[in-house]
């Protein structure tokens, strides 16, 4: 989004949750809850970071 604060927070979430996502020792029920938590926190950051419909549209237009 071009928002450094948002990008840092998103990266911190990734660094916390991604190892949990790929862990072979966490039971699927627990992992599912963790992944839902990760999604929810990331969604909240999108809103906090000011993501708009126009920004999504522009991102899609500029993607390959």
C-alpha positions as CSV (number, residue, x, y, z in Angstrom):
1,X,0.0,0.0,0.0
2,X,3.0,2.2,0.2
3,X,2.4,2.6,3.9
4,X,5.6,1.8,5.7
5,X,4.0,1.4,9.1
6,X,1.4,-1.0,7.7
7,X,4.1,-2.9,5.8
8,X,6.2,-3.3,9.0
9,X,3.2,-4.6,11.0
10,X,2.2,-7.0,8.2
11,X,5.7,-8.3,8.0
12,X,5.7,-8.9,11.8
13,X,2.5,-10.9,11.5
14,X,4.0,-12.9,8.7
15,X,7.1,-13.7,10.7
16,X,5.0,-14.8,13.6
17,X,2.3,-16.8,11.8
18,X,4.1,-18.3,8.8
19,X,6.3,-20.7,10.9
20,X,3.1,-21.8,12.6
21,X,1.4,-22.3,9.2
22,X,4.1,-24.7,8.0
23,X,4.8,-26.4,11.3
24,X,4.2,-30.2,11.0
25,X,3.7,-30.6,14.7
26,X,0.7,-28.3,15.3
27,X,-2.6,-30.1,15.2
28,X,-4.8,-29.0,12.4
29,X,-7.6,-27.8,14.7
30,X,-5.1,-25.5,16.5
31,X,-3.5,-24.4,13.2
32,X,-6.9,-23.5,11.7
33,X,-7.6,-21.2,14.6
34,X,-4.2,-19.6,14.3
35,X,-4.7,-19.1,10.5
36,X,-8.1,-17.5,11.1
37,X,-6.4,-15.2,13.7
38,X,-3.7,-14.3,11.2
39,X,-6.3,-13.5,8.5
40,X,-8.3,-11.4,10.9
41,X,-5.3,-9.4,12.1
42,X,-4.2,-8.8,8.5
43,X,-7.7,-7.7,7.5
44,X,-7.7,-5.2,10.4
45,X,-4.4,-3.9,9.2
46,X,-5.7,-3.4,5.7
47,X,-8.5,-1.2,7.1
48,X,-6.1,0.5,9.5
49,X,-3.7,1.2,6.7
50,X,-6.4,2.9,4.7
51,X,-7.0,0.4,1.9
52,X,-9.7,1.6,-0.4
53,X,-11.6,0.1,-3.3
54,X,-9.6,2.4,-5.7
55,X,-6.3,1.1,-4.3
56,X,-7.4,-2.5,-4.9
57,X,-8.6,-1.6,-8.4
58,X,-5.2,0.1,-9.2
59,X,-3.3,-2.8,-7.8
60,X,-5.2,-5.3,-10.0
61,X,-4.8,-3.0,-13.1
62,X,-1.0,-2.9,-12.5
63,X,-0.5,-6.6,-11.9
64,X,0.7,-9.1,-14.4
